[in-house]
Amino acid sequence: MSQGRKIYAVILIISCLTILASPCFGTIDLIGLGFGLPIGNPCLVSFVNTQGCIQELIASFLSLQVHLIGPQCCKAAMAIDDNCWPKIFPLNPLFPPEIKNYCATIIPLPSPLPPAIPY
């Protein structure tokens, strides 16, 4: 196994263990580097309430492949306020726009209402 794959495996294992342990400690550490956010944090509510979304985000982040995020997780991501993204991914400010762009292609935004016809 190459050195890069070993490092990737260790990071993936640490991230998975963090997810499993986080309810015990009251925080979620999305990227496994000590940046824990409280579970009740409004920035994480839609991710936490969506089954498997945290795992999809971590897998997507570690592999840099946003297409690993499913439609339900995309709906949750689209509900996240722009001010929350730097708190969720503090080390990679380019990843949240990638998620939002990808999710916009699979979850269409509601079309605006047509202009009202004057009487």
ABEGO torsion letter per residue (X at the ends): XBAAAAAAAAAAAAAAAAAAAAAAAGBBBAAGAGBBBBAABAAAAAAAABBGAAAAAAAAAAAGBAAABBAAAAAAAAABBAAAAAAABAABAAAAAAAAAAAAAABBBBBBBBBBBBX
